[in-house]
Amino acid sequence: MTYLAGILATLAFMTSAIMAGFFFAYSISVMWGLDAAMPASAIDGMQGINTVIQNPWFFPNFFGAPVFAVLAAIVFFSMGLRDIGIVFGLAALAYLIGAFGITVAINVPMNAALGAESIPQEAEAASALWADYSSRWTWWNHIRTLSSIASTLLCGFAIFLTGRAMA
C-alpha cells in the first residue's frame, strides 16, 4: 500500500504541476504573443491551437491531476493517514473547481464559439473579436493557473506530511 500511495502522490503532484506550467505559459507568453500579432492572425492561430490541443499528451495530465489526487486521498485515508488524505482531497478540489471546472464551463465554450467564427476580413471587426475573446479568456486562464498552482502546492504539502508521518 505504501508504494501505491507514493506512486499516486507523485503522479498527483506531477500532473498538477504540469498543468500549472501549461496554464502559466499561456498566461505569460502564448496569449501575449497572439495579442502582439495582427488580430486576424491571432484568431487563426488560436483556432489552430484549439484544434490540436486535444491530444494524447494533454489529456492524461488534464484529467489525471484530479484523478490521481482523489486516488491518493483514498489510499492515504485507508492507511489511517487522515490529515494527508484531506490535503490530497483539497488538492483535487482546487483543481476540479478552478482548473477543470472553469475549462469545461468557460474556456472550452469560448474556444468553440471562436472556432465557429469566420475570421473577419475587416481589421476593425477582427480586432474587436480578438480583443473581447483574448481579455476574457486570459482572465479565466489566470484563475486556472492559480488553481493548478494551489493544487500543486497542496500535493507537495501532502507529500511533506507523508515524509513526516513515515519518519
Secondary structure as UniProt FT lines:
FT   HELIX           2..25
FT   HELIX           26..30
FT   HELIX           31..36
FT   HELIX           39..52
FT   TURN            56..57
FT   HELIX           58..78
FT   TURN            79..80
FT   HELIX           82..95
FT   HELIX           96..101
FT   HELIX           103..107
FT   HELIX           108..116
FT   HELIX           123..166
//
